[in-house]
Amino acid sequence: MTHLNILVLVAVFCIRLFKFAYNTIWIPFRIQNHFKKQGVTGPGYRPIFGNMPEIRRLFEEAMSKPSPLHDGDHDVLPRVAPFYHKWSNIYGKPFLYWSGSQPRLAISDPDLIKEITMNTGGGSFDKTGFDPKGKILFGQGLIALFGQQWALHRRILNHPFRMERVKERWLPDIVAETCKMLEKWEERRAGRDEFEMEVFKQLHDLSADIISRTAFETFSEQGKQIFLLQEQQMQFFSLAVESLNIPGLREMWRLDKETNESIRALIRANNETREESSSFLSLLMGSDEEERLGEEEIV
């Protein structure tokens, strides 16, 4: 290897080292000082990892304790968002924390939240992009889109969610499913004045029934399977977020593929039946010719 090649390699290494130091040390500390001058502080920035190790530790600590609901305490914030509970008490609201070298500003003022959400997409603020795990879970739905593509999807989605349609077509199904659940509760009560029951699973099943019927109508049983697949994805997503869970990430990819194939099968079945339907899927597929969603967009 010639001296020139060695010099080139050293130069490339130095440039990359400088860029790494600039992005992971200089810029974060500059941002931290910028907010500090405005009175916004938070847990100090840690190079490369930010505050993520402490966030994981706080979650593990919170989950190791009994749920406060067992003692009748409805203050669940220390359990579901322990880092927010701790740091907002120490540093006030808002406060600044770090996801790796990316700054995160935690805010709670409703007016400020409204201003930010109304000024995304070309305004002063923009949506936060998804990391690979988020992309698997949320796909390319409305929440992930920007600009004209977002506007097109939003217009198409306005059609099935018109209030008169919801009241006429979907509300009776929602009421019917809810009444069936309440009738089962009455049977279990058996005339007693008081009784206890665990309602979480039943409300979960009610949600699955309602979503499946409104989204897929005659294919509601297949819809429930999609609901369960997405629920499994969420469980693996939580594992992958709380730790570097590579097996969880692999399972998310597998479940994502299975979910997409299941929805494509329902799209094909819906095309074959050609029945007049008010299901969410049918309304998406029957959108205006000039503003029609492709199969992947429907998925």
C-alpha positions in Angstrom: 0.0 0.0 0.0 1.4 3.4 -1.0 1.8 6.3 1.3 -0.9 8.1 -0.7 -3.4 5.3 -0.1 -2.6 5.4 3.6 -3.1 9.2 3.7 -6.4 8.8 2.0 -7.6 6.2 4.5 -6.4 8.3 7.4 -8.2 11.3 5.9 -11.4 9.4 5.4 -11.2 8.0 9.0 -10.7 11.5 10.4 -13.6 13.0 8.4 -15.9 10.2 9.6 -14.7 10.6 13.2 -15.3 14.3 13.0 -18.8 13.9 11.6 -19.5 11.3 14.3 -18.3 13.6 17.1 -20.1 16.6 15.6 -23.5 14.7 15.3 -23.3 12.8 18.6 -21.5 15.3 20.9 -21.4 18.9 19.6 -25.0 19.2 18.2 -26.8 17.6 21.1 -24.9 19.7 23.7 -25.6 22.8 21.6 -29.3 21.9 21.5 -29.3 21.3 25.3 -27.7 24.7 26.0 -30.2 26.4 23.6 -33.2 25.0 25.6 -31.4 25.6 29.0 -31.2 29.4 28.1 -35.0 29.3 27.8 -35.4 27.6 31.1 -36.1 24.2 29.7 -33.9 21.5 31.3 -34.0 17.7 31.7 -31.9 14.7 32.4 -28.4 15.3 31.0 -27.5 14.1 27.5 -25.4 10.9 27.4 -23.4 10.4 24.2 -24.7 7.8 21.8 -27.4 6.3 24.0 -29.0 9.4 25.4 -31.4 8.7 28.2 -32.7 5.4 26.8 -30.9 3.1 29.3 -32.4 5.1 32.2 -35.9 4.9 30.6 -35.6 1.1 30.3 -34.5 0.9 33.9 -37.4 3.0 35.1 -39.9 0.8 33.1 -38.4 -2.4 34.5 -38.6 -0.9 38.0 -42.2 0.2 37.5 -43.3 -3.2 36.1 -41.6 -5.0 39.0 -44.1 -3.4 41.5 -47.7 -4.4 41.9 -50.2 -2.4 39.8 -51.6 0.5 41.7 -55.1 -0.5 40.5 -54.9 -3.5 42.9 -55.0 -1.1 45.8 -57.7 1.1 44.2 -55.2 3.8 43.2 -56.1 5.2 39.7 -52.9 7.2 39.4 -51.3 4.9 36.7 -48.9 7.5 35.3 -45.9 6.2 37.4 -46.5 2.8 35.9 -47.3 3.5 32.2 -44.9 6.4 31.8 -42.5 6.3 34.7 -39.8 8.4 33.0 -42.4 11.2 32.3 -43.7 11.0 35.9 -40.2 11.2 37.4 -38.7 13.9 35.1 -41.7 16.2 35.0 -41.6 16.3 38.8 -37.9 17.0 38.9 -37.4 19.4 35.9 -40.9 20.8 35.4 -43.0 21.0 32.3 -41.9 21.0 29.6 -38.6 19.1 29.8 -36.0 17.9 27.4 -34.8 14.3 27.1 -32.9 12.2 24.6 -33.6 9.1 22.4 -30.0 8.3 21.4 -28.7 11.6 20.0 -32.3 12.7 19.0 -33.8 15.4 21.3 -37.4 14.8 22.6 -39.3 17.7 24.1 -42.0 16.5 26.5 -44.9 19.0 26.6 -48.3 18.8 28.3 -49.9 22.3 27.7 -53.0 21.7 25.5 -52.7 25.0 23.6 -49.1 24.3 22.7 -49.9 20.7 21.6 -52.7 22.1 19.4 -50.4 24.7 17.8 -47.8 22.0 17.1 -50.2 19.4 15.6 -51.9 22.1 13.5 -48.6 23.2 12.0 -47.1 19.9 10.8 -46.6 19.2 7.1 -45.0 22.4 5.8 -45.4 24.5 8.9 -43.1 25.1 11.8 -43.1 21.5 12.9 -43.1 18.1 11.2 -44.1 14.6 12.1 -41.5 12.3 13.7 -40.6 9.5 11.3 -40.9 5.9 12.4 -38.0 3.7 13.2 -37.9 0.2 11.6 -40.1 -1.2 14.4 -42.7 1.5 14.0 -42.8 1.1 10.2 -43.6 -2.6 10.7 -46.4 -1.9 13.2 -48.0 1.2 11.6 -47.2 0.5 7.9 -48.0 3.3 5.4 -51.3 4.3 6.9 -52.5 7.9 7.3 -50.3 8.5 10.4 -47.1 7.9 8.3 -48.0 10.0 5.3 -47.0 13.6 4.4 -48.1 16.4 2.1 -50.3 15.6 -0.9 -50.3 11.9 -0.3 -51.7 12.6 3.2 -54.3 15.0 1.8 -55.5 12.4 -0.8 -55.8 9.6 1.8 -57.5 11.9 4.2 -60.2 12.9 1.6 -60.8 9.2 0.8 -61.1 8.3 4.5 -63.6 11.1 5.1 -66.1 9.3 2.9 -66.7 6.1 5.0 -66.6 8.1 8.3 -69.3 10.6 7.4 -71.5 10.9 10.5 -74.8 10.0 8.7 -73.2 6.8 7.4 -71.8 5.9 10.8 -75.2 6.4 12.4 -77.1 4.5 9.7 -74.8 1.6 8.9 -72.3 1.1 11.8 -74.1 2.3 14.9 -76.7 -0.5 14.9 -74.0 -3.1 14.7 -72.1 -1.4 17.6 -75.2 -1.3 19.7 -76.1 -5.0 18.9 -72.7 -6.3 19.8 -72.7 -4.2 23.1 -76.1 -5.5 24.0 -75.1 -9.1 23.5 -72.2 -8.5 25.9 -74.4 -6.9 28.5 -77.0 -9.7 28.3 -74.2 -12.2 29.1 -73.3 -10.0 32.1 -76.9 -10.1 33.3 -76.9 -13.9 33.0 -73.8 -14.0 35.2 -75.3 -11.6 37.7 -78.2 -14.0 38.2 -80.3 -11.5 40.0 -77.7 -10.6 42.6 -77.4 -7.0 43.8 -73.6 -7.1 43.7 -71.0 -9.3 41.9 -67.4 -9.0 40.7 -66.0 -9.8 37.3 -62.9 -9.2 35.2 -64.1 -7.0 32.3 -60.9 -6.3 30.4 -61.0 -9.4 28.2 -64.7 -9.0 27.5 -64.2 -5.3 26.5 -61.2 -6.5 24.4 -63.4 -9.1 22.6 -66.2 -6.5 22.1 -63.7 -4.2 20.4 -62.6 -7.1 18.1 -66.2 -7.9 17.2 -67.1 -4.3 16.5 -64.0 -3.6 14.4 -64.3 -6.8 12.5 -68.0 -6.3 11.7 -67.6 -2.6 10.6 -64.4 -3.2 8.7 -65.1 -6.5 7.0 -68.9 -7.2 7.5 -69.5 -10.7 6.0 -65.9 -11.6 6.5 -65.9 -10.6 10.2 -64.4 -14.0 11.3 -61.4 -13.5 9.1 -61.3 -9.9 10.4 -60.9 -11.1 13.9 -57.9 -13.2 12.9 -56.3 -10.0 11.5 -57.2 -8.2 14.8 -55.4 -11.0 16.7 -52.3 -10.9 14.4 -52.0 -7.1 14.9 -52.4 -7.5 18.7 -49.5 -10.0 18.7 -47.4 -7.5 16.7 -48.1 -4.8 19.4 -46.9 -7.2 22.1 -43.6 -7.9 20.2 -43.3 -4.2 19.5 -43.4 -3.5 23.2 -40.7 -6.1 23.8 -38.5 -4.7 21.0 -38.9 -1.1 22.4 -38.1 -2.0 26.0 -34.9 -3.8 25.0 -32.9 -4.7 21.9 -35.1 -7.7 21.3 -34.0 -9.2 18.0 -36.3 -12.3 18.1 -39.2 -9.9 18.8 -38.3 -7.9 15.7 -38.1 -11.1 13.6 -41.6 -12.1 14.9 -42.9 -8.6 13.9 -41.7 -9.1 10.4 -43.4 -12.6 10.2 -46.7 -11.3 11.6 -46.6 -8.3 9.3 -46.3 -10.5 6.3 -49.1 -12.8 7.5 -51.3 -9.8 8.3 -50.8 -8.3 4.9 -51.5 -11.6 3.1 -54.7 -12.0 5.1 -55.9 -8.5 4.1 -55.1 -9.1 0.5 -57.1 -12.3 0.6 -60.1 -10.3 1.9 -59.7 -7.8 -0.8 -59.8 -10.6 -3.4 -62.8 -12.2 -1.7 -64.6 -8.8 -1.6 -63.9 -8.3 -5.3 -65.4 -11.8 -6.1 -68.6 -11.3 -4.2 -69.4 -7.9 -5.6 -72.1 -7.5 -3.0 -73.5 -4.1 -1.9 -71.7 -3.6 1.3 -71.2 -0.7 3.7 -68.0 -2.3 5.3 -65.0 -0.1 5.7 -63.0 -2.3 3.3 -65.7 -2.1 0.6 -66.0 1.7 0.9 -62.2 2.0 0.5 -62.3 -0.2 -2.6 -65.2 1.6 -4.1 -63.8 5.1 -3.9 -63.9 7.6 -6.7 -62.1 6.5 -9.9 -60.0 9.6 -9.9 -59.0 9.2 -6.3 -58.8 5.4 -5.9 -56.4 3.7 -3.5 -54.2 0.8 -4.8 -54.2 -2.6 -3.1 -51.0 -1.8 -1.1 -52.5 1.5 0.1 -55.7 -0.3 1.2 -53.6 -2.8 3.1 
